[in-house]
Amino acid sequence: MNRNTYVQFENSFFEKIINKKRMEMLKLIRKKINISKINDLLDIGTTNDDKLNSFNFFCKMFEDIPKHKSISNQKINNNRFKICIKKSITSAFTKKKLII
C-alpha cells in the first residue's frame, strides 16, 4: 500500500465533516477580518499532498493574500509558499532551518 495514513479516508464521511466545519470557520473569518488588508499568511502543518479538498484548505481559500509561509515537517514543493521552514512544531526552532 503506497498511500499516506492521512489519505486512507479519502472522500469519506470524515472528509465531508472536516470540509463542512472548515467552511463554517472560513465564513466566520471573512465576516470578522478584512482579508484585503492582510499581507501574509502562515500555515502550520502544511502538507505537500493536495489530494483532498481539506488539505491546506485555508491557503487555497485565501489565495488573494500575497505571501504564504509554511511550517511543516514535510518538504513543501508548492510554489504558493514563498517561505518554508521544514521543522516539526514539537521541536525547537532555530534560524538555521529557515529555507527561503
C-alpha positions, 0 to 999 in steps of 0.5 A: 500500500503506497498511500499516506495514513492521512489519505486512507479516508479519502472522500469519506464521511470524515472528509465531508465533516472536516470540509463542512466545519472548515467552511463554517470557520472560513465564513466566520473569518471573512465576516470578522477580518478584512482579508484585503488588508492582510499581507501574509499568511502562515500555515502550520502543518502544511502538507505537500499532498493536495489530494483532498479538498481539506488539505491546506484548505485555508491557503487555497481559500485565501489565495488573494493574500500575497505571501504564504509561509509554511511550517511543516515537517514535510518538504513543501514543493508548492510554489504558493509558499514563498517561505518554508521552514521544514521543522516539526512544531514539537521541536525547537526552532532555530534560524538555521532551518529557515529555507527561503 
